[in-house]
Amino acid sequence: MSNFLYGANVHANGIRQHVLRYGGSDGERARRDPVILIPGITSPAVTWGFVAERFGRHVDTYVLDVRGRGLSSSGPGLDYSLDAQAADVVALAQALGLKRYTLVGHSMGGRIAVRAARSQPAGLSQLIIVDPPVSGPGRRAYPAKLPWYVDSIRQATRGMSAEDMKAFCPTWTEAQRQLRAQWLHTCHEPAIVQSFEDFGTDDIHADLPHIKHPLRLITAERGDVVRDDDVAEWQQLAPQTQHHRVPAAGHMIPWDNEEGFYAAFDDVLGHRLD
């Protein structure tokens, strides 16, 4: 039985923000903080549906289409900066009427969550940051390359199949590749280019000392996005950080080791994600 409830368009921070809701706030979920899940650079909300289904068993879950992706506001003339994306999340939580909530951010979404938390918004209870790019001014570059994103978006815009997507995501299942092929065209290329370039110019490490919320850092064993020395620096800047490295997983952790991903949360959401 699916935990999916509905998709909704919310006017917040001056734009249309599209979310998918799973689980609801009934029963045991009513006693746990809702989750806002923020996907990565080219992951519309729907591609995280299988994760949200599991979350929705235990907590009220909202998956966000970050501006310039999916069904949220997009197109030329929109501000695609990290600051704007972070302000979106804070405004969304307010518009949804969430008194307390947890932010779960993957990759770029993790950076968004960190920037949002810096302002110590009302209601934010904790952060779970999943394999975030730790690049920034004077730091090593994010290991992925921009053409990988741009080439796949352009092909998806023309139309592509799950078989075509193998060239970009060779280890994914056919169903995963089919969903990405279907939705990747909704990623506005200039938004993706700016976000990728901002990985090298935005300094999220400067945000970490300002974060006072409980924080869990979940990283992939493979992929070289977050190394052991990066974890040590992160914990020095935000000493409350608990770290869990997921074995047998690359950057797209739940695609590679789904159960290992859920196990990394322990019971920080109020219940184990079984």
C-alpha positions as CSV (number, residue, x, y, z in Angstrom):
1,M,0.0,0.0,0.0
2,S,1.4,3.4,-1.0
3,N,2.0,6.2,1.5
4,F,1.7,8.8,-1.2
5,L,-1.0,11.4,-0.4
6,Y,-0.8,14.1,-3.0
7,G,1.3,16.7,-4.9
8,A,0.8,20.3,-4.1
9,N,1.9,23.7,-5.4
10,V,2.6,26.2,-2.5
11,H,3.3,29.9,-3.0
12,A,6.3,30.6,-0.8
13,N,9.2,33.0,-1.0
14,G,7.5,34.6,-4.1
15,I,7.5,31.5,-6.3
16,R,5.6,28.3,-6.9
17,Q,7.1,25.5,-4.9
18,H,5.9,22.0,-5.8
19,V,6.0,19.3,-3.1
20,L,5.0,15.6,-2.9
21,R,3.5,14.5,0.4
22,Y,3.8,11.0,1.9
23,G,2.5,9.5,5.1
24,G,0.5,12.3,6.7
25,S,0.2,13.4,10.3
26,D,-2.1,10.7,11.7
27,G,-1.4,8.0,14.3
28,E,2.2,7.6,15.5
29,R,3.4,10.1,12.9
30,A,1.6,12.9,14.8
31,R,4.1,12.6,17.6
32,R,7.1,12.9,15.3
33,D,8.6,16.0,13.5
34,P,7.7,16.1,9.8
35,V,10.5,15.9,7.3
36,I,11.2,18.2,4.3
37,L,13.4,16.2,1.9
38,I,15.6,18.3,-0.4
39,P,17.0,16.4,-3.4
40,G,20.2,17.0,-5.4
41,I,21.1,19.1,-8.4
42,T,19.2,17.1,-11.1
43,S,16.7,15.1,-9.0
44,P,13.1,16.2,-9.3
45,A,11.0,15.2,-6.3
46,V,9.4,12.3,-8.0
47,T,12.7,10.5,-8.4
48,W,12.9,10.3,-4.6
49,G,9.5,8.8,-4.3
50,F,10.7,5.4,-3.3
51,V,12.6,6.9,-0.4
52,A,9.7,9.0,0.6
53,E,7.5,5.9,0.6
54,R,9.7,4.4,3.3
55,F,9.9,7.7,5.3
56,G,6.1,8.1,5.0
57,R,5.6,4.9,7.0
58,H,6.9,6.7,10.1
59,V,7.0,10.4,9.6
60,D,5.0,13.0,7.6
61,T,7.2,13.7,4.6
62,Y,7.4,16.5,2.0
63,V,9.7,16.1,-1.0
64,L,10.6,19.4,-2.6
65,D,11.1,20.2,-6.3
66,V,14.0,22.8,-5.9
67,R,13.4,25.9,-8.0
68,G,14.4,25.2,-11.6
69,R,13.5,21.5,-11.3
70,G,10.4,19.4,-11.6
71,L,7.1,21.3,-11.3
72,S,8.4,24.3,-9.2
73,S,8.9,27.7,-10.7
74,S,11.6,27.7,-13.4
75,G,12.8,29.5,-16.5
76,P,14.9,32.6,-17.3
77,G,15.0,35.5,-14.9
78,L,14.8,33.5,-11.7
79,D,17.4,33.6,-8.9
80,Y,19.0,30.2,-8.7
81,S,21.6,31.0,-6.0
82,L,22.1,28.9,-2.9
83,D,20.7,31.8,-0.8
84,A,17.5,31.8,-2.7
85,Q,17.2,28.1,-2.5
86,A,17.7,28.2,1.2
87,A,15.1,31.0,1.7
88,D,12.7,28.8,-0.3
89,V,12.9,26.0,2.2
90,V,12.4,28.3,5.2
91,A,9.4,29.9,3.5
92,L,8.0,26.6,2.5
93,A,8.0,25.3,6.1
94,Q,6.2,28.4,7.2
95,A,3.7,28.2,4.4
96,L,3.0,24.5,5.3
97,G,2.4,25.6,8.9
98,L,5.0,23.3,10.3
99,K,5.7,24.0,13.9
100,R,8.7,21.7,14.1
101,Y,10.4,19.9,11.2
102,T,13.6,18.1,10.2
103,L,15.5,18.9,7.0
104,V,17.0,16.0,5.1
105,G,19.1,17.1,2.2
106,H,21.0,15.1,-0.4
107,S,24.1,16.5,-2.2
108,M,23.1,20.0,-3.3
109,G,20.1,19.6,-1.1
110,G,22.4,19.1,1.8
111,R,24.1,22.4,1.0
112,I,20.7,24.1,0.8
113,A,19.8,22.7,4.2
114,V,23.0,23.9,5.8
115,R,22.6,27.4,4.4
116,A,18.9,27.4,5.6
117,A,19.9,26.3,9.1
118,R,22.5,29.1,9.4
119,S,19.7,31.6,9.9
120,Q,18.3,29.4,12.8
121,P,14.7,29.4,11.4
122,A,11.8,28.9,13.8
123,G,10.7,25.3,14.0
124,L,13.8,23.6,12.6
125,S,14.6,20.8,14.9
126,Q,17.5,18.9,13.3
127,L,19.5,18.4,10.1
128,I,20.4,15.2,8.2
129,I,22.9,16.0,5.5
130,V,23.6,13.3,2.9
131,D,26.9,13.2,1.0
132,P,27.1,17.0,0.4
133,P,29.7,18.5,-2.0
134,V,32.4,19.9,0.3
135,S,33.9,22.0,-2.5
136,G,34.2,25.7,-2.1
137,P,36.7,28.6,-2.4
138,G,40.2,27.2,-2.3
139,R,39.0,23.6,-1.9
140,R,39.2,20.6,-4.2
141,A,36.6,20.5,-6.9
142,Y,33.4,18.4,-6.8
143,P,34.3,15.1,-8.5
144,A,31.5,15.1,-11.0
145,K,31.8,17.1,-14.2
146,L,29.4,19.6,-15.6
147,P,29.1,18.1,-19.1
148,W,27.6,14.9,-17.5
149,Y,24.7,16.9,-16.4
150,V,24.3,19.2,-19.4
151,D,24.6,16.5,-22.0
152,S,22.0,14.3,-20.3
153,I,19.6,17.2,-19.9
154,R,19.9,18.2,-23.5
155,Q,19.2,14.6,-24.6
156,A,16.3,14.3,-22.2
157,T,14.9,17.5,-23.6
158,R,14.8,16.0,-27.1
159,G,13.5,12.7,-25.7
160,M,15.4,9.7,-24.4
161,S,14.7,6.2,-23.2
162,A,15.8,4.1,-20.2
163,E,18.3,2.4,-22.6
164,D,19.7,5.8,-23.6
165,M,20.1,6.7,-19.9
166,K,22.4,3.7,-19.5
167,A,25.2,5.9,-20.9
168,F,24.9,8.2,-17.9
169,C,23.6,5.9,-15.1
170,P,24.9,2.4,-16.0
171,T,24.4,0.8,-12.6
172,W,20.8,1.9,-12.1
173,T,17.8,-0.4,-12.6
174,E,15.7,0.0,-15.7
175,A,12.9,1.5,-13.6
176,Q,15.2,4.1,-12.1
177,R,16.6,5.0,-15.5
178,Q,13.1,5.2,-17.0
179,L,12.0,7.6,-14.3
180,R,15.1,9.8,-14.7
181,A,14.6,9.8,-18.5
182,Q,11.0,10.9,-18.0
183,W,11.7,13.8,-15.7
184,L,15.2,15.1,-16.4
185,H,14.0,17.5,-19.1
186,T,12.3,19.5,-16.2
187,C,15.8,20.5,-15.0
188,H,16.3,24.0,-16.4
189,E,19.8,24.0,-17.8
190,P,20.9,27.5,-16.6
191,A,19.7,26.6,-13.1
192,I,21.8,23.4,-13.1
193,V,24.9,25.2,-14.5
194,Q,24.6,27.9,-11.8
195,S,24.2,25.4,-9.0
196,F,27.1,23.4,-10.2
197,E,29.4,26.5,-10.5
198,D,28.3,27.6,-7.1
199,F,29.6,24.4,-5.6
200,G,33.0,26.0,-6.1
201,T,32.1,29.5,-4.9
202,D,29.7,29.1,-2.0
203,D,31.5,28.4,1.3
204,I,29.1,26.2,3.4
205,H,31.9,25.5,5.8
206,A,31.5,29.1,7.0
207,D,27.9,28.3,7.9
208,L,28.7,25.3,10.0
209,P,29.8,27.1,13.2
210,H,26.5,29.0,13.2
211,I,24.4,25.9,13.3
212,K,23.3,24.8,16.8
213,H,20.8,22.1,15.8
214,P,21.5,18.4,16.1
215,L,23.2,17.3,12.9
216,R,23.8,13.9,11.3
217,L,26.2,13.6,8.3
218,I,25.6,10.5,6.2
219,T,28.3,9.8,3.5
220,A,29.0,7.3,0.8
221,E,31.8,4.8,1.0
222,R,32.5,5.3,-2.7
223,G,32.4,8.3,-5.0
224,D,35.1,10.5,-3.3
225,V,32.6,13.3,-2.5
226,V,33.2,13.3,1.3
227,R,36.5,11.9,2.5
228,D,37.6,11.1,6.0
229,D,39.5,14.4,6.4
230,D,36.4,16.2,5.3
231,V,34.4,14.5,8.0
232,A,37.0,15.5,10.6
233,E,36.9,19.1,9.5
234,W,33.1,19.1,9.5
235,Q,33.0,17.8,13.0
236,Q,35.5,20.4,14.1
237,L,33.3,23.2,12.8
238,A,30.1,21.6,14.0
239,P,31.0,19.4,17.0
240,Q,27.5,18.1,17.4
241,T,27.8,16.3,14.1
242,Q,27.2,12.5,14.2
243,H,28.7,10.7,11.2
244,H,27.7,7.5,9.5
245,R,29.3,6.1,6.3
246,V,27.2,3.9,4.2
247,P,29.1,0.9,2.8
248,A,28.8,-0.4,-0.8
249,A,27.3,2.9,-2.0
250,G,28.3,5.7,-4.3
251,H,27.0,9.3,-4.2
252,M,23.4,8.3,-5.0
253,I,23.3,6.3,-1.8
254,P,19.8,4.9,-1.7
255,W,20.1,3.8,-5.3
256,D,23.2,1.7,-4.5
257,N,22.4,0.5,-0.9
258,E,18.9,1.4,0.0
259,E,18.7,-0.5,3.3
260,G,22.1,0.8,4.3
261,F,20.8,4.3,3.7
262,Y,17.8,3.8,6.0
263,A,20.0,2.2,8.6
264,A,22.2,5.3,8.7
265,F,19.3,7.2,10.2
266,D,19.0,4.9,13.2
267,D,16.0,6.4,15.1
268,V,16.8,10.1,14.7
269,L,13.4,10.6,13.0
270,G,11.5,9.1,15.9
271,H,11.5,5.6,14.6
272,R,13.9,3.3,12.7
273,L,13.1,3.4,8.9
274,D,12.2,-0.3,8.8
